[in-house]
Amino acid sequence: MSGRSGALVYVEGTREAAVYVEVSGVPEYDLLVWADRLGRWSTGEALTEAERARALDAYRAWARREGVTCQW
């Protein structure tokens, strides 16, 4: 995070995929997550639907484990 925004980074092997996040301004959520922007690996390759699903599942599992409420 840098100020009110940052990224959640998913790592699979040597590749990374990130989604943009902002600190929420409402009490219902801690973070606002732009999951629709998740589309490319750090290598430039497009994520497959299966890879995208794994990344989103990992983000959600992290949020549950850490007690972070997100608007996806």
HELIX and SHEET records of a PDB file:
HELIX    1   1 ALA A   35  ARG A   37  5                                   3    
HELIX    2   2 GLU A   49  GLU A   66  1                                  18    
SHEET    1   A 4 SER A   5  GLU A  12  0                                        
SHEET    2   A 4 ARG A  15  VAL A  23 -1                                        
SHEET    3   A 4 LEU A  31  TRP A  34 -1                                        
SHEET    4   A 4 CYS A  70  GLN A  71  1                                        
END                                                                             
